[in-house]
């Protein structure tokens, strides 16, 4: 089992920055990729960015050049640096981990609100 806990959300003005953190605990040795998803009110959950254990990253077109995913394997912690935030980035952001046995784990989510 893997436990996922996000932190770092909040309220920010458009153009501002936030950094989200995601700490994984438990059976983390089986994790082969982690990522961030988000869900805005009335919309489906969507992928924001992912990173593999080897360090390969993938970004949604809507956040390329503004968001950066990174990880600290020693601390089992994932980060999402969000710059140049826009009101349309407002959503609940979820941290996700997948394992070599194709098991998915989710955090409880952290709210990000960008005011115009």
Number of C-alpha atoms within 10 A of each C-alpha: 11 19 15 21 18 23 19 14 18 14 14 18 14 17 14 14 17 19 16 21 21 25 18 25 15 11 11 16 12 16 21 16 19 26 26 25 19 22 19 17 9 6 9 9 15 14 17 23 22 22 20 16 12 8 12 9 16 16 19 13 9 11 17 12 11 13 20 18 23 17 20 10 12 6 10 16 18 23 21 21 14 20 17 15 23 19 15 13 20 20 21 18 26 26 30 24 26 19 17 11 9 11 12 15 17 20 20 14 22 21 19 22 21 21 16 11
